[in-house]
Amino acid sequence: MSKENRDTLEVYEKLFQEYFNGTKRRIKNRGAEKTAIKAKLEHSFWFEGFKTLGNHADILEIGSADGLGAKALAEYGFNVTASDTVGGFIDELEKNGLNPIKYNVLIDHPDCQFDGVLAWHVFVHFTPNDLKIALKNIHSILRPEGCLIFDVQTRGEKSGEISEWIDYDGDYHLGAKRFFQYYSESAVRKIIDDTDFKIIKFERHNSDSGIGWLRFVVSSES
Ligand SMILES: C[S@@+](CC[C@H](N)C(=O)[O-])C[C@H]1O[C@@H](n2cnc3c(N)ncnc32)[C@H](O)[C@@H]1O
């Protein structure tokens, strides 16, 4: 686990309430209708990706934070386990009735297996070496022919090497800098090539802020 990820988790430990406020600001500023459309598009990518696992598949969400993603997956019919490693997020997930587990994907090795894993907007805080460790650890908790859905941020083809400590000015201004890593498509493909995962779907999206997202569905089938 990198110092970058550890220090970012400390920021979340202290400022989780500000993160929740950021989500509220984002919904207010974007408007309920646009927020719902955006969520629907993201969710359809997950539902489509997990489709082959069957409607009642066991899905683990890593880095659930406020639990909006886990809730959407559960409403779709999946058997969802929400998780996070930050105390304030775990408390919130419990308050929302999501029965979370405390799970740090870089250091914990839970004795359980899942059909699918979702890590959405989580690897943004991972160095390339963290990403390699995370993929290896996730592979070990997936059942055969299981499936992982994740995304990373990008700033173009050279962005495999770009990272920064930043407290964004927008809705998610927390009051402390977090570590962000930006990946190129080829950098992520290279990392995946060195694992036992196989890419089954890839999409590129541009966000309102101008930073792009690379979305992957990968299968543990070797
Ligand atoms: C930007 S938030 C995204 C939250 C949510 N998944 C979403 O889509 O809005 C990043 C999340 O990743 C979690 N996270 C960061 N590093 C982690 C790690 N090593 N293990 C598990 N979760 C981690 C944070 O606690 C936080 O909940």
The ligand as a Tripos MOL2 file, in Angstrom:
@<TRIPOS>MOLECULE
LIG
   27    29     1     0     0
SMALL
NO_CHARGES

@<TRIPOS>ATOM
      1 C1        -13.8500    9.2580   -4.6870 C.3       1 LIG1
      2 S1        -14.5190    8.1510   -3.4790 S.3       1 LIG1
      3 C2        -15.6840    7.2070   -4.4890 C.3       1 LIG1
      4 C3        -16.8450    6.6950   -3.6960 C.3       1 LIG1
      5 C4        -17.9090    5.9090   -4.4910 C.3       1 LIG1
      6 N1        -17.4110    4.6250   -4.9370 N.3       1 LIG1
      7 C5        -18.4510    6.7020   -5.6520 C.2       1 LIG1
      8 O1        -18.4670    6.1970   -6.7790 O.co2     1 LIG1
      9 O2        -18.9000    7.8340   -5.4400 O.co2     1 LIG1
     10 C6        -13.1800    7.0110   -3.2260 C.3       1 LIG1
     11 C7        -13.5260    5.8760   -2.2900 C.3       1 LIG1
     12 O3        -12.4570    4.9070   -2.3450 O.3       1 LIG1
     13 C8        -12.2080    4.4450   -1.0430 C.3       1 LIG1
     14 N2        -10.8270    3.9020   -0.9970 N.ar      1 LIG1
     15 C9         -9.6620    4.5470   -1.2500 C.ar      1 LIG1
     16 N3         -8.6090    3.7310   -1.0480 N.ar      1 LIG1
     17 C10        -9.1120    2.5280   -0.6740 C.ar      1 LIG1
     18 C11        -8.5390    1.2720   -0.3240 C.ar      1 LIG1
     19 N4         -7.2080    1.0970   -0.2850 N.pl3     1 LIG1
     20 N5         -9.3650    0.2450   -0.0070 N.ar      1 LIG1
     21 C12       -10.7300    0.4080   -0.0350 C.ar      1 LIG1
     22 N6        -11.3330    1.5800   -0.3360 N.ar      1 LIG1
     23 C13       -10.5290    2.6340   -0.6530 C.ar      1 LIG1
     24 C14       -12.4190    5.6880   -0.1830 C.3       1 LIG1
     25 O4        -12.5850    5.3940    1.1710 O.3       1 LIG1
     26 C15       -13.6700    6.2690   -0.8350 C.3       1 LIG1
     27 O5        -14.8340    5.6870   -0.3300 O.3       1 LIG1
@<TRIPOS>BOND
     1     1     2 1
     2     2     3 1
     3     2    10 1
     4     3     4 1
     5     4     5 1
     6     5     6 1
     7     5     7 1
     8     7     8 2
     9     7     9 1
    10    10    11 1
    11    11    12 1
    12    11    26 1
    13    12    13 1
    14    13    14 1
    15    13    24 1
    16    14    15 ar
    17    14    23 ar
    18    15    16 ar
    19    16    17 ar
    20    17    18 ar
    21    17    23 ar
    22    18    19 1
    23    18    20 ar
    24    20    21 ar
    25    21    22 ar
    26    22    23 ar
    27    24    25 1
    28    24    26 1
    29    26    27 1
@<TRIPOS>SUBSTRUCTURE
     1 LIG1         1 GROUP 0 **** ****
